[in-house]
Amino acid sequence: MIKGLPGYRYTVNSIKILSEEVVDLIAAGEVIDSVAAVVRELVENAIDAKATRISVSLWPQQWRIEVADNGEGMNLANLKLAALAHSTSKIATARDLLKISSLGFRGEALHSIAQLSDLEILSRPGFSSSPSSGWRVVYNHQGETEMVEAVAIAPGTVVRVSNLFANWSSRRTAGPTATQQLRGAQLLLQQIALCHPQVTWQIHQNDRPWLRFGPAMTTQQMLPEFIRGIRAGDLQYLKMDVDPPESVEECHENLSKSWLEVVIGLPDRASRGRKDWVKIGVNGRMVRSPELEPTILSAFARTCGRDRYPICFVHLHIDPALIDWNRHPSKAEIYLHYLKHWQDQIHLAIDQTLKLNPESLSAGVNPIEKLLRVSEDTASYRTRPTPLESAENPQRIDVPKLKAIGQIHNTYIVAEHPEGLWLVEQHIAHERVIYEQLCRRWQVIPLSTPIILANLSEAQLEQLTRLNLEVDPFGEGLWAIRSAPEILCDRPDCQEALIELSHGGDLQAAQVATACRSAIRNGTPLSLTEMQTLLDQWVTTRSPRTCPHGRPIFLSLEESSLARFFRRSWVIGKSHGL
């Protein structure tokens, strides 16, 4: 390790040509078929070089790309080897394929780009012992050095690609249009930025500033820049340490620390009409995972409305030995060892994030609390956990303390909490409570007196049987229902409920219908004790923000909002109607 600029440490890795033995073990590299593919390879190299600022310039009509970064840079010896086939500093032996920690590792990207374009690289190492100037190297189409000259350049690397696909005209004529090229590059850079929020990104189009995003502390701060209509307050972030798998094999002992990050759109505030924002990152790369995506969707079951899908980004940070990046040529799909363990951890993290807690409830903070937080910044005490502490300790969930104080139109419970006032719709709050109880314990019991139903179709009979209800013929066009869900058995409308259940859907749909049928009706007067009991049950449910149909359950009126509306002034040392 060599000390460089203040706050940085640089590792000097020599570029070497991989042996044939290692090359034969690597899945074939992805074809460079678009501007976005070139941008991806160059940007990933910049991130591997520990860049904190990356500038991408695009001229799609001219088939030109330039990527500049402030990363470690390369010396002249490495520059001369950089564009040769299978040249890389990321791996050296076959064993390195089992513990890949970089975004790139095949040593094919620059060589492939050189074959399809005119390539030149300017670079200067960033550590203090490097020369005061850098080098510019121009390569031929075999990736061999064609020209070398000294240049004045800041520490970092600039890669210039021009005349892309000039010697392969079919890819220009049959490929994406200039607009599609730009759109593809934009989506790609957004995905990479989500995995690396600490990087500052500048994108130029035809010599004009086009996009700029970052840096940010977390992905929660980045997402509103990419999803129209979403605010940071509509999202919730959680960081959770993950224990290693219990059944870890001997070859995977001494693993490094693992953790995961989750950013979700709160289902009562943000959702999508498509599954386009259910995304997964692993160790800094966005990946497709047919095994993990259903896990995310199942964790959001019955929280979004009909034909709506969650906004969710899960980023796994795990020991490289537990990942096989060599599954797919584009590295977009991977194998995870101990898959069930990671599925369980993702489900747990989403469950924790969906719960009500003070950090996800209030868009504002009351003035007294602001003063305490300012004082905390210069003192050694803490009156409450910081957002980061709460996120890193998901087991510590502070359930809001609600106090029932009344009922409006026998429909809405008025509840007081430390930061304001809530209106809670009693029917759908109770529906959420009952639904989760049914999910935990769906029990069908015999009826003391069978219920007779008439004129049931074959589909209705199959549905009742599928729900494990006992159905017997009772004459022409009549059937005796001899068992029913426990929660419905003593209800006077049990017959109507059974007819409703017979009209289709899976077990989950039946549980939703049963919960809706069994919940307190709007218009029902409740005592303060009954209201308080319902509130206490509701706030501890797994997903208290929405009912199983996706409707929001509560409306929050924060103290800060009330103060603004009534134009109250808060002045220390004076009373202004406090």
C-alpha positions as CSV (number, residue, x, y, z in Angstrom):
1,M,0.0,0.0,0.0
2,I,1.3,3.5,-0.9
3,K,0.2,6.6,0.8
4,G,-1.1,9.2,-1.6
5,L,-3.3,12.3,-1.4
6,P,-4.8,13.0,2.1
7,G,-7.6,10.7,3.0
8,Y,-6.8,8.2,0.2
9,R,-4.7,5.0,0.0
10,Y,-3.8,3.6,-3.3
11,T,-3.1,0.0,-4.3
12,V,-0.8,-0.4,-7.2
13,N,-1.7,-3.5,-9.2
14,S,0.2,-4.6,-12.3
15,I,-1.7,-5.6,-15.4
16,K,-0.8,-9.1,-16.6
17,I,-1.9,-11.4,-19.4
18,L,-4.0,-14.3,-18.0
19,S,-2.8,-17.8,-18.6
20,E,-4.7,-20.1,-21.1
21,E,-5.8,-22.2,-18.1
22,V,-7.6,-19.3,-16.5
23,V,-9.0,-18.0,-19.8
24,D,-10.6,-21.4,-20.5
25,L,-12.4,-21.2,-17.2
26,I,-14.0,-17.8,-17.9
27,A,-17.5,-17.6,-19.4
28,A,-17.4,-15.8,-22.7
29,G,-17.6,-12.1,-22.5
30,E,-20.6,-10.1,-23.5
31,V,-20.6,-8.7,-27.0
32,I,-20.0,-4.9,-27.3
33,D,-23.2,-4.1,-29.3
34,S,-24.1,-0.5,-28.3
35,V,-22.9,2.8,-26.8
36,A,-24.4,1.7,-23.4
37,A,-22.2,-1.5,-23.5
38,V,-19.1,0.6,-23.9
39,V,-20.1,3.0,-21.2
40,R,-20.8,0.1,-18.8
41,E,-17.3,-1.4,-19.3
42,L,-15.5,1.9,-18.9
43,V,-17.5,3.1,-15.9
44,E,-17.0,-0.2,-14.1
45,N,-13.3,0.1,-14.7
46,A,-13.4,3.6,-13.1
47,I,-15.2,2.3,-10.1
48,D,-12.7,-0.5,-9.7
49,A,-10.1,2.2,-9.7
50,K,-11.8,3.7,-6.6
51,A,-13.0,6.8,-8.5
52,T,-15.3,9.2,-6.5
53,R,-16.1,11.4,-9.5
54,I,-16.9,10.1,-12.9
55,S,-17.7,12.2,-16.0
56,V,-19.3,10.6,-19.1
57,S,-19.5,12.4,-22.4
58,L,-21.6,11.1,-25.3
59,W,-21.9,12.0,-28.9
60,P,-24.3,9.3,-30.2
61,Q,-24.5,10.6,-33.8
62,Q,-20.7,10.6,-34.0
63,W,-20.3,7.3,-32.2
64,R,-18.0,8.8,-29.7
65,I,-17.7,8.2,-25.9
66,E,-15.4,9.7,-23.3
67,V,-15.2,8.6,-19.7
68,A,-13.0,10.5,-17.2
69,D,-12.4,9.6,-13.6
70,N,-10.3,10.6,-10.6
71,G,-9.4,7.1,-9.7
72,E,-6.0,5.5,-9.1
73,G,-4.8,5.8,-12.7
74,M,-2.2,3.7,-14.5
75,N,1.5,4.0,-15.2
76,L,3.0,3.7,-18.6
77,A,3.8,0.0,-18.3
78,N,0.2,-0.9,-17.4
79,L,-1.1,1.4,-20.1
80,K,0.8,-0.5,-22.8
81,L,-0.8,-3.8,-21.7
82,A,-4.3,-2.5,-20.9
83,A,-6.0,-3.2,-24.3
84,L,-4.4,-6.6,-25.0
85,A,-6.6,-9.7,-24.9
86,H,-7.1,-11.1,-21.4
87,S,-5.0,-8.5,-19.7
88,T,-6.2,-7.5,-16.2
89,S,-5.0,-6.6,-12.8
90,K,-8.2,-8.0,-11.1
91,I,-7.3,-11.7,-11.1
92,A,-4.3,-13.9,-11.8
93,T,-5.1,-17.5,-11.0
94,A,-8.0,-19.9,-11.2
95,R,-8.5,-19.6,-7.5
96,D,-9.2,-15.9,-7.9
97,L,-12.4,-16.7,-9.9
98,L,-13.8,-18.0,-6.6
99,K,-13.4,-14.7,-4.7
100,I,-14.0,-11.9,-7.2
101,S,-14.4,-8.6,-5.5
102,S,-14.1,-6.2,-8.5
103,L,-16.8,-5.3,-11.1
104,G,-14.6,-6.4,-14.0
105,F,-12.2,-9.4,-14.1
106,R,-12.1,-11.0,-17.6
107,G,-9.6,-8.5,-19.2
108,E,-11.6,-8.4,-22.4
109,A,-13.4,-5.1,-22.3
110,L,-10.7,-2.7,-23.6
111,H,-9.5,-5.3,-26.1
112,S,-13.0,-5.7,-27.5
113,I,-13.5,-1.9,-27.7
114,A,-10.2,-1.5,-29.4
115,Q,-11.3,-4.0,-32.1
116,L,-14.5,-2.0,-32.8
117,S,-13.2,1.6,-32.6
118,D,-10.4,4.0,-32.3
119,L,-9.2,3.8,-28.7
120,E,-6.9,6.1,-26.7
121,I,-6.3,6.3,-22.9
122,L,-4.8,9.2,-20.9
123,S,-3.8,8.3,-17.4
124,R,-1.7,9.4,-14.4
125,P,-1.3,7.5,-11.1
126,G,-2.7,9.3,-8.1
127,F,-0.1,8.5,-5.5
128,S,2.5,11.1,-4.4
129,S,5.5,9.3,-5.9
130,S,4.0,9.3,-9.4
131,P,5.4,11.6,-12.1
132,S,4.0,15.1,-12.4
133,S,2.6,14.3,-15.9
134,G,0.7,11.4,-17.3
135,W,0.8,9.5,-20.5
136,R,-1.4,9.3,-23.6
137,V,-1.5,5.9,-25.4
138,V,-3.2,5.3,-28.8
139,Y,-4.0,1.6,-29.6
140,N,-4.5,-0.2,-32.9
141,H,-7.4,-2.6,-33.5
142,Q,-5.5,-5.5,-32.0
143,G,-5.1,-3.5,-28.7
144,E,-1.4,-3.0,-29.3
145,T,0.3,0.3,-28.5
146,E,0.6,2.5,-31.6
147,M,1.7,5.9,-30.1
148,V,2.9,7.1,-26.7
149,E,3.3,10.7,-25.6
150,A,3.6,12.5,-22.3
151,V,0.6,14.8,-21.4
152,A,-0.4,17.1,-18.6
153,I,-3.3,15.5,-16.8
154,A,-4.7,15.4,-13.3
155,P,-4.5,12.1,-11.4
156,G,-7.0,9.7,-12.9
157,T,-7.9,8.3,-16.3
158,V,-9.6,9.5,-19.4
159,V,-10.7,6.9,-22.0
160,R,-11.7,8.1,-25.5
161,V,-13.6,5.9,-27.9
162,S,-14.3,7.2,-31.4
163,N,-15.6,5.8,-34.7
164,L,-17.3,3.0,-32.8
165,F,-18.5,0.2,-35.2
166,A,-16.9,2.0,-38.2
167,N,-15.6,-1.3,-39.3
168,W,-18.9,-3.1,-38.5
169,S,-21.5,-1.0,-40.2
170,S,-24.3,-3.5,-39.6
171,R,-24.3,-2.6,-35.9
172,R,-24.8,1.0,-36.8
173,T,-27.6,0.5,-39.2
174,A,-29.4,-2.3,-37.5
175,G,-28.7,-1.2,-33.9
176,P,-30.6,1.3,-31.7
177,T,-31.2,4.9,-32.8
178,A,-29.3,7.8,-31.3
179,T,-32.2,8.5,-28.9
180,Q,-32.4,4.8,-27.9
181,Q,-28.6,4.8,-27.4
182,L,-28.9,7.8,-25.0
183,R,-31.9,6.2,-23.2
184,G,-30.0,3.0,-22.7
185,A,-26.9,4.8,-21.4
186,Q,-29.1,6.8,-19.0
187,L,-30.8,3.7,-17.5
188,L,-27.5,1.9,-17.2
189,L,-25.8,4.8,-15.4
190,Q,-28.8,5.1,-13.0
191,Q,-28.5,1.5,-12.1
192,I,-24.8,1.8,-11.5
193,A,-25.3,5.0,-9.5
194,L,-27.8,3.2,-7.2
195,C,-25.2,0.7,-6.3
196,H,-22.5,3.4,-5.8
197,P,-24.3,6.5,-4.3
198,Q,-21.1,7.9,-2.9
199,V,-19.9,8.7,-6.5
200,T,-20.5,12.1,-8.1
201,W,-21.8,11.6,-11.7
202,Q,-21.7,14.1,-14.5
203,I,-23.1,13.2,-17.9
204,H,-22.7,15.4,-21.0
205,Q,-24.5,15.0,-24.3
206,N,-23.0,16.7,-27.4
207,D,-20.8,18.9,-25.4
208,R,-23.6,20.1,-23.2
209,P,-24.4,19.2,-19.5
210,W,-27.2,16.6,-19.5
211,L,-27.5,14.8,-16.2
212,R,-25.9,15.1,-12.8
213,F,-26.5,13.1,-9.7
214,G,-24.8,12.2,-6.4
215,P,-23.1,12.0,-4.2
216,A,-25.4,10.7,-1.5
217,M,-25.1,8.9,1.8
218,T,-27.6,6.3,0.9
219,T,-29.7,5.1,-2.1
220,Q,-32.8,6.6,-0.4
221,Q,-31.4,10.0,-1.3
222,M,-30.7,8.9,-4.9
223,L,-34.0,7.3,-5.9
224,P,-36.1,10.6,-6.1
225,E,-33.7,11.7,-8.8
226,F,-34.7,8.7,-10.9
227,I,-38.4,8.1,-10.2
228,R,-40.7,10.9,-11.1
229,G,-43.1,12.0,-8.4
230,I,-41.2,10.3,-5.6
231,R,-39.9,12.2,-2.6
232,A,-37.3,11.0,0.0
233,G,-40.1,11.0,2.6
234,D,-42.0,8.4,0.5
235,L,-39.1,6.0,1.0
236,Q,-37.7,4.1,3.9
237,Y,-34.1,2.9,4.3
238,L,-32.7,0.1,6.4
239,K,-29.2,-1.3,6.8
240,M,-28.9,-4.7,8.5
241,D,-26.0,-6.8,9.5
242,V,-26.4,-10.4,8.3
243,D,-25.0,-13.4,10.2
244,P,-23.2,-16.0,8.0
245,P,-25.2,-19.1,7.1
246,E,-25.4,-21.7,9.9
247,S,-24.4,-24.6,7.7
248,V,-21.4,-22.9,6.1
249,E,-19.0,-25.4,4.6
250,E,-15.4,-25.7,5.8
251,C,-14.1,-24.2,2.5
252,H,-16.2,-21.0,3.3
253,E,-14.9,-20.4,6.9
254,N,-13.4,-17.1,8.0
255,L,-15.9,-15.2,5.9
256,S,-15.9,-11.4,6.0
257,K,-18.8,-9.4,7.5
258,S,-22.0,-9.4,5.5
259,W,-24.8,-6.8,5.5
260,L,-27.7,-5.7,3.3
261,E,-29.3,-2.4,2.5
262,V,-33.0,-2.0,1.7
263,V,-34.8,1.0,0.2
264,I,-38.6,0.6,-0.2
265,G,-41.4,2.9,-1.3
266,L,-43.8,3.0,1.6
267,P,-46.9,1.2,0.2
268,D,-49.3,3.9,1.3
269,R,-47.3,6.6,-0.5
270,A,-45.4,5.0,-3.5
271,S,-46.0,2.1,-5.8
272,R,-45.7,1.4,-9.6
273,G,-48.0,0.0,-12.3
274,R,-45.1,-2.3,-13.4
275,K,-42.5,-4.4,-11.7
276,D,-39.8,-2.1,-13.2
277,W,-38.5,-0.9,-9.8
278,V,-37.9,-4.2,-8.0
279,K,-34.1,-4.3,-8.2
280,I,-31.3,-6.2,-6.7
281,G,-27.7,-5.3,-6.3
282,V,-24.9,-7.6,-5.1
283,N,-21.5,-6.2,-4.1
284,G,-21.9,-3.1,-6.2
285,R,-23.4,-4.5,-9.3
286,M,-27.1,-4.6,-10.4
287,V,-28.1,-8.2,-11.2
288,R,-31.1,-10.2,-12.3
289,S,-32.0,-12.9,-9.9
290,P,-35.0,-15.2,-10.7
291,E,-34.5,-16.7,-7.2
292,L,-34.5,-13.4,-5.2
293,E,-37.1,-11.3,-7.1
294,P,-40.1,-13.5,-6.1
295,T,-38.8,-13.3,-2.5
296,I,-39.1,-9.5,-2.6
297,L,-42.6,-9.6,-4.2
298,S,-43.8,-12.2,-1.6
299,A,-42.6,-9.9,1.2
300,F,-44.9,-7.2,-0.2
301,A,-47.9,-9.5,-0.5
302,R,-51.2,-7.7,0.1
303,T,-49.6,-4.3,0.8
304,C,-50.1,-2.6,-2.6
305,G,-53.3,-2.0,-4.5
306,R,-54.7,-4.1,-7.3
307,D,-52.3,-4.2,-10.3
308,R,-49.7,-2.2,-8.3
309,Y,-46.2,-3.2,-7.5
310,P,-43.7,-2.1,-4.9
311,I,-40.6,0.1,-5.3
312,C,-37.8,-1.8,-3.7
313,F,-34.0,-1.9,-4.0
314,V,-32.1,-4.6,-2.1
315,H,-28.3,-4.4,-2.1
316,L,-26.4,-7.4,-0.7
317,H,-22.9,-7.0,0.5
318,I,-21.5,-10.5,1.1
319,D,-18.1,-12.3,1.1
320,P,-17.0,-12.8,-2.6
321,A,-16.4,-16.5,-1.8
322,L,-20.2,-16.9,-1.6
323,I,-20.9,-15.6,-5.1
324,D,-20.3,-17.2,-8.5
325,W,-20.0,-14.3,-11.0
326,N,-19.0,-16.7,-13.8
327,R,-22.6,-17.8,-14.3
328,H,-23.5,-15.5,-17.3
329,P,-21.3,-13.8,-19.9
330,S,-22.7,-10.3,-19.0
331,K,-22.3,-10.9,-15.2
332,A,-26.0,-9.8,-15.0
333,E,-26.9,-13.2,-13.4
334,I,-25.1,-14.9,-10.6
335,Y,-25.2,-18.0,-8.4
336,L,-25.4,-17.4,-4.6
337,H,-24.2,-20.1,-2.3
338,Y,-26.7,-20.7,0.6
339,L,-29.5,-19.1,-1.4
340,K,-32.2,-19.9,1.2
341,H,-30.3,-18.0,3.8
342,W,-30.2,-14.8,1.7
343,Q,-33.9,-15.2,0.8
344,D,-34.8,-15.3,4.5
345,Q,-32.6,-12.3,5.4
346,I,-34.2,-10.2,2.6
347,H,-37.7,-11.2,3.8
348,L,-36.8,-10.2,7.3
349,A,-35.3,-6.9,6.3
350,I,-38.4,-5.9,4.3
351,D,-40.6,-6.9,7.2
352,Q,-38.6,-4.7,9.5
353,T,-38.7,-1.8,7.0
354,L,-42.5,-2.0,6.6
355,K,-43.2,-1.6,10.3
356,L,-44.2,1.7,11.8
357,N,-41.4,3.4,13.6
358,P,-40.7,7.1,14.4
359,E,-38.1,7.6,11.6
360,S,-40.7,6.6,8.9
361,L,-43.7,8.5,10.3
362,S,-42.9,12.1,10.4
363,A,-41.9,14.4,7.6
364,G,-41.0,17.1,10.1
365,V,-39.6,17.4,13.6
366,N,-41.1,19.6,16.3
367,P,-38.9,22.6,17.3
368,I,-38.0,21.4,20.8
369,E,-36.7,18.2,19.3
370,K,-34.7,20.2,16.8
371,L,-33.0,22.1,19.6
372,L,-32.2,18.8,21.4
373,R,-30.6,17.4,18.2
374,V,-28.5,20.5,17.7
375,S,-27.3,20.2,21.3
376,E,-26.6,16.5,20.8
377,D,-24.2,17.3,17.9
378,T,-21.9,19.1,20.3
379,A,-22.4,16.9,23.4
380,S,-21.8,13.3,24.4
381,Y,-25.4,12.4,25.3
382,R,-28.2,11.0,23.1
383,T,-31.9,11.3,23.8
384,R,-33.0,8.9,21.0
385,P,-31.3,6.7,18.4
386,T,-30.1,8.3,15.2
387,P,-31.6,7.2,11.9
388,L,-28.5,5.2,11.1
389,E,-28.5,3.5,14.6
390,S,-32.2,2.6,14.1
391,A,-31.5,1.3,10.6
392,E,-28.5,-0.8,11.7
393,N,-30.4,-2.3,14.6
394,P,-33.6,-3.5,13.0
395,Q,-34.5,-5.6,16.0
396,R,-34.9,-2.3,17.9
397,I,-38.3,-1.1,16.5
398,D,-39.9,1.7,18.5
399,V,-43.7,1.1,18.0
400,P,-45.4,4.5,18.1
401,K,-47.4,5.1,21.3
402,L,-51.0,5.9,20.3
403,K,-53.7,7.1,22.6
404,A,-57.3,6.8,21.4
405,I,-59.2,10.1,22.2
406,G,-62.4,9.8,20.1
407,Q,-64.3,8.7,17.1
408,I,-65.5,10.6,14.1
409,H,-68.8,9.5,12.4
410,N,-68.3,6.1,14.0
411,T,-65.7,5.5,11.3
412,Y,-62.4,7.2,12.1
413,I,-60.5,6.7,15.3
414,V,-58.8,9.9,16.4
415,A,-55.5,8.9,18.0
416,E,-52.9,11.1,19.6
417,H,-49.2,10.4,19.3
418,P,-46.0,12.2,20.4
419,E,-45.6,14.1,17.1
420,G,-49.2,14.9,16.2
421,L,-52.6,13.4,15.4
422,W,-53.8,10.5,13.4
423,L,-57.1,9.5,11.8
424,V,-57.3,5.7,11.6
425,E,-60.0,4.1,9.5
426,Q,-61.4,1.5,11.9
427,H,-62.7,-1.1,9.3
428,I,-59.5,-1.5,7.3
429,A,-57.2,-1.2,10.3
430,H,-59.2,-4.2,11.8
431,E,-59.1,-5.9,8.5
432,R,-55.3,-5.8,8.5
433,V,-55.2,-7.2,12.0
434,I,-57.5,-10.1,11.2
435,Y,-55.8,-10.8,7.9
436,E,-52.4,-11.3,9.5
437,Q,-54.0,-13.4,12.2
438,L,-55.6,-15.6,9.5
439,C,-52.2,-15.9,7.7
440,R,-50.6,-17.2,10.9
441,R,-53.5,-19.5,11.7
442,W,-56.0,-20.4,9.1
443,Q,-58.2,-23.0,10.8
444,V,-61.3,-24.7,9.4
445,I,-63.6,-26.3,12.1
446,P,-66.8,-28.3,11.9
447,L,-70.1,-26.5,12.0
448,S,-72.6,-27.5,14.7
449,T,-75.4,-27.1,12.1
450,P,-74.5,-27.5,8.4
451,I,-75.2,-24.6,6.1
452,I,-77.2,-25.4,3.0
453,L,-76.2,-23.7,-0.2
454,A,-78.1,-23.9,-3.5
455,N,-77.2,-23.8,-7.2
456,L,-73.5,-23.9,-6.8
457,S,-71.5,-24.3,-10.0
458,E,-68.7,-26.8,-10.5
459,A,-66.2,-24.0,-10.2
460,Q,-67.7,-22.9,-6.8
461,L,-67.6,-26.5,-5.5
462,E,-64.0,-26.9,-6.5
463,Q,-63.1,-23.7,-4.8
464,L,-64.7,-24.7,-1.5
465,T,-63.0,-28.0,-1.7
466,R,-59.7,-26.3,-2.4
467,L,-60.1,-24.3,0.8
468,N,-60.5,-27.6,2.7
469,L,-64.2,-27.1,3.5
470,E,-66.3,-30.2,3.8
471,V,-69.1,-30.2,1.1
472,D,-71.7,-33.0,0.7
473,P,-74.7,-33.3,-1.7
474,F,-78.0,-32.6,0.1
475,G,-80.5,-33.1,-2.6
476,E,-81.0,-31.8,-6.2
477,G,-79.2,-28.5,-6.5
478,L,-78.4,-28.4,-2.8
479,W,-75.1,-28.9,-0.9
480,A,-74.4,-29.1,2.9
481,I,-71.4,-27.2,4.0
482,R,-70.2,-29.0,7.2
483,S,-67.1,-26.9,8.0
484,A,-66.0,-23.3,7.8
485,P,-63.2,-21.0,8.8
486,E,-63.3,-20.6,12.6
487,I,-63.7,-16.8,12.5
488,L,-66.9,-17.1,10.4
489,C,-68.6,-19.9,12.2
490,D,-70.5,-17.8,14.8
491,R,-71.4,-15.0,12.5
492,P,-75.0,-14.5,11.4
493,D,-73.9,-13.9,7.8
494,C,-71.8,-17.1,7.6
495,Q,-73.9,-18.3,4.7
496,E,-73.2,-15.1,2.6
497,A,-69.5,-15.3,3.5
498,L,-69.3,-18.9,2.2
499,I,-70.9,-17.9,-1.0
500,E,-68.4,-15.1,-1.3
501,L,-65.5,-17.5,-0.7
502,S,-66.8,-19.9,-3.4
503,H,-66.3,-17.3,-6.2
504,G,-62.6,-18.0,-6.7
505,G,-59.1,-17.0,-5.8
506,D,-56.4,-18.8,-3.9
507,L,-56.1,-19.2,-0.2
508,Q,-54.7,-15.7,0.3
509,A,-57.6,-14.2,-1.6
510,A,-60.0,-16.2,0.7
511,Q,-58.2,-14.9,3.8
512,V,-58.6,-11.3,2.5
513,A,-62.3,-11.9,1.8
514,T,-62.7,-13.4,5.3
515,A,-60.9,-10.6,7.0
516,C,-62.9,-8.0,5.2
517,R,-66.2,-9.8,6.1
518,S,-65.1,-10.2,9.7
519,A,-63.7,-6.7,10.4
520,I,-65.6,-4.0,12.4
521,R,-68.0,-2.2,10.1
522,N,-67.8,1.5,9.5
523,G,-70.6,3.2,11.4
524,T,-70.1,1.0,14.5
525,P,-69.7,3.0,17.7
526,L,-66.7,1.9,19.8
527,S,-65.8,2.7,23.4
528,L,-62.4,4.2,24.2
529,T,-61.2,0.8,25.5
530,E,-62.3,-0.9,22.2
531,M,-60.6,1.8,20.2
532,Q,-57.4,1.6,22.2
533,T,-57.3,-2.2,21.9
534,L,-57.7,-2.0,18.1
535,L,-54.9,0.6,17.9
536,D,-52.6,-1.5,20.0
537,Q,-53.2,-4.6,17.8
538,W,-52.9,-2.6,14.5
539,V,-49.5,-0.8,15.1
540,T,-47.8,-4.2,15.7
541,T,-48.9,-5.8,12.5
542,R,-46.4,-6.7,9.9
543,S,-47.5,-4.2,7.3
544,P,-49.6,-1.5,9.1
545,R,-49.6,1.1,6.4
546,T,-52.2,-0.4,4.1
547,C,-55.0,-2.9,4.2
548,P,-54.8,-6.2,2.3
549,H,-56.4,-4.4,-0.7
550,G,-53.7,-1.8,-0.7
551,R,-55.7,1.1,0.8
552,P,-54.0,3.5,3.2
553,I,-55.1,3.0,6.8
554,F,-54.2,6.2,8.5
555,L,-53.9,10.0,7.8
556,S,-51.1,11.7,9.8
557,L,-51.4,15.4,10.9
558,E,-48.0,16.3,12.3
559,E,-47.5,18.9,15.0
560,S,-45.2,20.8,12.7
561,S,-47.9,21.0,10.0
562,L,-50.5,22.1,12.5
563,A,-48.1,24.8,13.8
564,R,-47.5,26.1,10.3
565,F,-51.3,26.1,9.5
566,F,-52.1,28.0,12.6
567,R,-49.1,30.3,12.2
568,R,-47.7,29.6,15.6
569,S,-44.2,31.1,16.4
570,W,-41.7,29.3,18.5
571,V,-39.3,31.7,20.3
572,I,-37.0,30.5,23.0
573,G,-37.5,32.5,26.3
574,K,-40.9,33.9,25.3
575,S,-44.4,32.6,25.3
576,H,-46.4,32.9,22.1
577,G,-49.4,30.9,22.9
578,L,-47.5,27.7,23.7
